[in-house]
Amino acid sequence: MEPTPSLREPAPLAAAQTRPRRRQAFTPLEPVSARARWMLGVGFFILFVLTWAFFTLGGYVSPTFLASPVTMVQEGLLLFTEFNFIHDIGMTVWRVFGGFLMAAVVAVPLGIAMGAYKPVEAFLEPFVSFCRYLPASAFIPLLILWAGLGEAQKLLVIFIGSVFQIILMVAVIVGGARRDLVEAAYTLGASSSGIVRRVLIPGAAPGIAETLRLVLGWAWTYVIVAELIGSSSGIGHMITDSQALLNTGQIIFGIIIIGVIGLVSDLAFKLINRRVFAWSTL
């Protein structure tokens, strides 16, 4: 006679079903909710500031080398109230977006041409790849000779640092178009120019937008380098003056402002991309 099943036997089964759920958050590639993502992201910032405050306010690090969060906030308020720091922020933002837009206007069409037409790629790719490895900061002495110490020099530093990266990344995206879509377009009677306008560019548009978002982040690093030399305004100029005075509070505040503006622009870029390319998986 078979034993009668006990009413308590399903308990181990229920426990076995709940175990994977407990480990779900640490399963590879398992997504997290939007709320959990925000909480985890904000939690790291809080932990970082608390650690910073512990070592600085506790006297473990000299204020000469690292200001405390309280001192940093005080120095930041001083910058806005007495040193017109908002003007420096405006100049830096203008330089970043000005140089970046110049690079995008030149690089996107060239990248599309390289990705769509292999002879153009064979002609330009070696030179663009060579220039991509040249640091933009190395051009500053030459740019000062050619363009002086005005805005043109700073815009050109950002342009040089961004344009070659965008060209190659756009070319890779366009060149990776699905061949079946191209063949289907030819079958339907599309011309070569029609393939580029109606297949390659629309298919690559979300990837191009994502590339521009990434390179915009790199442009912020170039503008600070440009402002460190021969500049009378901008966040980089403020950081240089603060370094001469050993004012680490103002230096840290300037760095944080750059990060905040960059983060806001990145989130805005993401939002625009999602709205414009809502059909894309990017």
C-alpha positions in Angstrom: 0.0 0.0 0.0 1.4 3.4 -1.0 1.9 5.8 1.9 -0.7 8.6 2.2 0.8 11.9 1.4 1.2 14.2 4.3 -0.3 17.7 4.4 3.2 19.1 5.3 4.9 17.7 2.2 4.3 20.7 0.0 6.3 22.9 2.3 9.8 21.9 0.9 8.4 22.4 -2.6 7.3 25.9 -1.6 10.6 26.7 -0.1 12.4 25.5 -3.2 10.2 27.8 -5.3 11.1 30.8 -3.2 14.8 30.3 -3.2 15.3 31.4 -6.8 13.4 34.5 -6.1 15.7 35.4 -3.2 18.7 35.0 -5.6 17.0 36.8 -8.4 18.6 40.2 -7.8 22.1 38.6 -8.3 21.3 36.5 -11.3 23.5 37.5 -14.3 21.7 39.9 -16.7 18.6 39.9 -14.5 17.0 43.4 -14.7 16.0 45.4 -11.7 13.1 47.7 -11.3 13.3 51.4 -11.9 12.7 52.1 -8.2 15.5 49.7 -7.1 17.9 51.2 -9.7 17.3 54.7 -8.3 17.6 53.6 -4.7 20.9 51.7 -5.4 22.3 54.7 -7.4 21.5 57.2 -4.7 22.6 54.9 -2.0 26.1 54.8 -3.5 26.3 58.6 -3.5 25.2 58.7 0.1 27.8 56.1 1.1 30.5 58.0 -0.8 29.7 61.3 0.9 29.6 59.6 4.3 33.0 58.0 3.8 34.4 61.3 2.6 33.0 63.1 5.6 34.3 60.4 8.0 37.9 60.8 6.8 37.9 64.7 6.5 35.8 65.7 9.4 37.4 63.0 11.6 40.8 64.6 11.0 42.3 61.6 9.2 43.1 63.7 6.1 44.5 67.2 6.1 42.2 70.0 4.8 45.1 71.1 2.6 44.9 67.9 0.6 41.1 67.2 0.8 38.4 69.6 2.0 35.4 68.2 3.9 31.9 68.2 2.3 30.9 71.1 4.6 33.9 73.2 3.5 33.2 72.3 -0.1 29.6 73.5 0.1 30.7 76.7 1.8 33.3 77.4 -0.9 30.7 76.7 -3.6 28.3 79.2 -2.1 31.2 81.7 -2.0 31.9 81.1 -5.7 28.3 81.9 -6.7 27.9 84.9 -4.4 31.2 86.7 -4.7 33.0 85.4 -7.8 30.3 85.2 -10.4 30.8 81.4 -10.9 27.6 81.2 -12.9 29.4 83.0 -15.7 32.2 80.5 -15.7 29.6 77.6 -15.9 27.9 79.3 -18.8 31.2 79.7 -20.7 32.1 76.1 -20.2 28.7 74.8 -21.3 28.9 77.0 -24.4 32.3 75.7 -25.3 31.3 72.1 -24.8 28.2 72.2 -26.9 29.7 74.6 -29.5 32.7 72.3 -30.2 30.6 69.2 -30.0 28.1 70.4 -32.5 30.9 71.4 -34.9 32.3 67.9 -34.6 28.9 66.3 -35.1 28.1 68.3 -38.2 31.3 67.3 -39.9 31.6 63.7 -38.5 28.1 62.3 -39.0 28.0 62.7 -42.8 31.6 61.5 -43.2 30.8 58.5 -41.0 27.7 57.7 -43.0 29.7 57.9 -46.2 32.4 55.6 -44.8 29.9 53.1 -43.6 27.9 53.1 -46.8 30.6 53.2 -49.5 33.6 51.0 -49.1 35.9 53.1 -51.4 35.3 56.1 -49.1 36.1 53.9 -46.1 39.3 52.6 -47.8 40.3 56.2 -48.5 39.5 57.8 -45.1 39.7 55.0 -42.5 43.6 54.8 -42.2 43.9 58.6 -41.6 40.9 58.8 -39.3 42.1 55.8 -37.3 45.6 57.5 -37.0 44.1 60.8 -35.8 41.8 59.0 -33.3 44.8 58.1 -31.2 46.2 61.6 -31.1 45.4 63.3 -27.8 43.5 66.6 -28.2 45.6 68.2 -25.5 48.8 67.8 -27.6 47.3 70.2 -30.1 46.9 73.0 -27.6 50.3 74.7 -28.3 49.7 74.6 -32.0 46.1 75.8 -31.7 47.3 78.7 -29.5 49.7 79.7 -32.3 47.0 79.3 -35.0 43.9 80.6 -33.2 45.3 82.6 -30.2 43.8 82.3 -26.7 40.3 83.1 -27.7 37.2 81.0 -28.0 38.3 79.5 -31.3 41.2 77.7 -29.7 39.0 76.0 -27.0 36.3 75.1 -29.5 38.9 73.5 -31.8 40.3 71.4 -28.9 36.9 69.9 -28.3 36.3 69.5 -32.1 39.6 67.6 -32.6 38.9 65.4 -29.5 35.4 64.5 -30.7 35.3 64.5 -34.5 37.5 61.4 -35.3 35.8 59.3 -32.6 32.3 60.1 -34.0 33.4 59.4 -37.6 34.6 55.9 -36.9 31.8 55.0 -34.5 29.1 56.1 -37.0 30.9 54.3 -39.8 30.8 51.0 -37.9 27.1 51.5 -37.1 26.1 52.2 -40.7 28.3 49.5 -42.0 26.6 46.9 -39.7 23.2 47.3 -41.4 21.2 44.2 -42.0 22.0 42.8 -45.4 18.5 41.3 -45.8 16.9 44.7 -45.6 19.3 46.1 -48.2 18.6 43.2 -50.5 14.9 43.6 -50.0 15.2 47.3 -50.9 17.1 46.4 -54.1 14.5 43.9 -55.0 11.8 46.5 -54.6 13.6 48.8 -57.1 15.5 51.1 -54.7 18.6 52.9 -56.1 22.0 53.2 -54.4 21.1 56.6 -53.0 17.7 55.4 -52.0 19.4 52.5 -50.0 21.4 55.1 -48.1 18.4 57.5 -47.5 15.7 54.9 -46.8 17.5 51.9 -45.3 20.9 52.7 -43.9 20.3 56.1 -42.3 16.9 55.2 -40.7 18.3 51.9 -39.4 21.5 53.5 -38.0 19.8 56.6 -36.6 19.3 55.3 -33.0 22.8 54.0 -32.9 24.2 57.3 -34.2 22.2 59.2 -31.5 23.6 56.9 -28.8 27.1 57.5 -30.2 26.6 61.3 -29.9 25.5 60.9 -26.4 28.6 59.0 -25.4 31.0 61.3 -27.2 29.4 64.3 -25.5 30.6 62.9 -22.2 34.1 62.8 -23.6 33.8 66.5 -24.7 33.6 67.5 -21.1 37.1 66.2 -20.5 38.5 68.1 -23.4 37.0 71.4 -22.4 38.6 71.4 -19.0 42.0 70.7 -20.6 41.4 73.6 -23.0 40.5 75.9 -20.1 43.5 75.0 -18.0 45.8 76.9 -20.3 45.4 80.5 -21.3 41.8 81.0 -20.2 40.2 83.9 -18.3 36.9 82.2 -17.7 35.3 78.8 -17.3 35.3 76.0 -14.8 38.8 74.9 -15.7 40.0 78.4 -15.2 38.5 78.5 -11.7 40.1 75.2 -10.9 43.5 76.5 -11.9 43.2 79.6 -9.8 42.0 77.5 -6.8 44.9 75.1 -7.2 47.3 78.1 -6.9 45.6 79.0 -3.7 45.5 75.4 -2.4 41.7 75.8 -2.1 40.7 72.2 -2.4 37.1 73.0 -1.5 36.6 75.1 -4.7 38.5 72.5 -6.8 36.2 69.7 -5.6 33.1 71.9 -6.1 34.1 72.7 -9.7 34.7 69.0 -10.4 31.3 68.1 -8.9 29.6 70.9 -11.0 31.1 69.4 -14.1 29.7 65.9 -13.1 26.3 67.3 -12.3 26.0 69.2 -15.6 27.3 66.2 -17.5 24.8 63.9 -15.8 21.9 66.2 -16.5 22.9 66.5 -20.2 23.3 62.7 -20.5 19.9 62.1 -19.0 18.3 64.7 -21.3 20.0 63.0 -24.3 18.6 59.6 -23.2 15.1 61.0 -22.8 15.2 62.7 -26.3 16.6 59.5 -27.9 13.8 57.4 -26.3 11.1 59.8 -27.5 12.5 60.2 -31.0 13.4 56.6 -31.5 10.7 54.9 -29.4 10.6 52.0 -31.7 14.3 51.2 -31.1 15.6 48.8 -28.5 18.5 51.1 -27.6 
